[in-house]
Amino acid sequence: MKIAVLSRGKELYSTKRLLEAIEAAGHEAVLIDHTRSYMVIESGDPQVHVGKELIDSVDAIIPRVGASVTFYGSAMVRQFEMAKVFTTLSSLALVRSRDKLRSMQILAKHGIGIPKTAFAKHPSDIQSLIEHVGGVPLIIKLIEGTQGLGVVLAETKSAAKSVMEAFYGLQANIIVQEFIKEAKGADLRAFVVGNEVVGAMKRQGGEGEFRSNIHRGGKGEIVKLTRAEKSAAVKAAKALGLSIAGVDMLRAERGPLVIEVNSSPGLEGIETVTGIDIAGKIVKFIEDNIHKDDRSKKDKVGA
């Protein structure tokens, strides 16, 4: 098979590992920088070009689309879908997963545990939002933030009001969530491939840091997930239509609470901590699913 990784650079850890895994499995590996490619949209003949070169004969793609290019990246994935190329990430699932509000609505619709979340557009509703999520401390998140950026812990009502008013003043869309005290600044990252969790780690925020993202200085360690945590991770990925996902959860007294589902999860942290060949499992997923009936590949998310 000819498998292409859509990525902005082969020097990136995840991209490099996927290319290695593709070749190790005996397939042809191709790197396509989706930000330097363009589409020709014509009825019955969807094309992708890099410069003057037509990209064809690709059997499958593994999209690694950054948050800053979600719109263009999803359009590129859609172009390959139109050409009936197998993809590990559908364009629709990519768009849904990048919108934190929409993700929370879909997860709630499917009965998956999430922190209590509130959303409003007008500053006059600030007090009501604070009350509905259980008061302070609380978490304020930019809807399109990533890797812990745009996430603020407000420990007092005055701080919460100031931060929210500032965001509203910038015309930014934010959600407000309850603070899960018992999580103690740690979260769980479950890596889902297909219908199973293939690796998991616990991420602990640094001293004085409530965000546990490794990009923000968090430390990862191997963790054994409970049956409920594994089930929540798989259900969350499935609810958003994701075949491959990094599901972030908090251990709360009432059970696992999903805080984010990442559609392009990094491999470096999870592979380094667990020693598991996650890239190889992704390639195996393609091998096992590429020839399945087209009806089983359709995105069935109904929200």
Disulfide bonds with the S-S distance in Angstrom:
none
